[in-house]
Amino acid sequence: MTSGVGGFEAVLDHLTTEILEGRVGPGDRLLNERELAVQLGASRSAVREAIKVLQAQGVVTSHTGPGGGTRVGANQGPALGRMLKLHVALDAISFSEVTETRVVLERAAAVAAAEHRDDESLAELESMLQRMRETQDAAEFNEIDTAFHVAIARIGANRLVRDVTIAIREAVASPILAAEKRLPDWEALRGQLNVEHTDILDALRLGDGDLAAERCEAHIRQAHRALLP
């Protein structure tokens, strides 16, 4: 193993395989740079670069001091959001593809949320909806709107659906906000979106997953047509 590209890639492949095959998991600490370099016959710079890549991907975290070191991460959602945001910005993923993916995810999330909802989670959604009704600020509305949809995904108790939902919402947040500010009648759209949010919440209260899923899909498609034609 060399200190060049091959060495770096080999270290990355080794660490990835360790995670995929379950030999290390969330919270586990990896060997330090020196130990990994010796074990793999690589340079410390190759080990360092491989760890930096995994850090950027949100797979590992590094901390100094007692109890620190490099550990396998337990929350990859933010890193997933950053990567997806960049791909959307570079037109590697189109908004139509984002919309179709969001429809699939949020339909599934709505079905699961209807099954797992309780009084506390419904009250949280109602509180968000009330704040969306009250705010006149597009940026604040957009932030609460995102939280509303993420909360539905969280209620369904599927972490992957939650994390990908967060990633997609983060990826389109800036373009949506810019589109909202360009609309000649933002207030009319805000009112319509709140009606649709209310309908989704009503379906969840009934425990009707299919109805909640249908209303989520209609809401997403209508919003994207209005904001990102």
Order of alpha helices (4+ residues) and beta strands (2+ residues): alpha-alpha-alpha-beta-beta-alpha-alpha-alpha-alpha-alpha-alpha-alpha
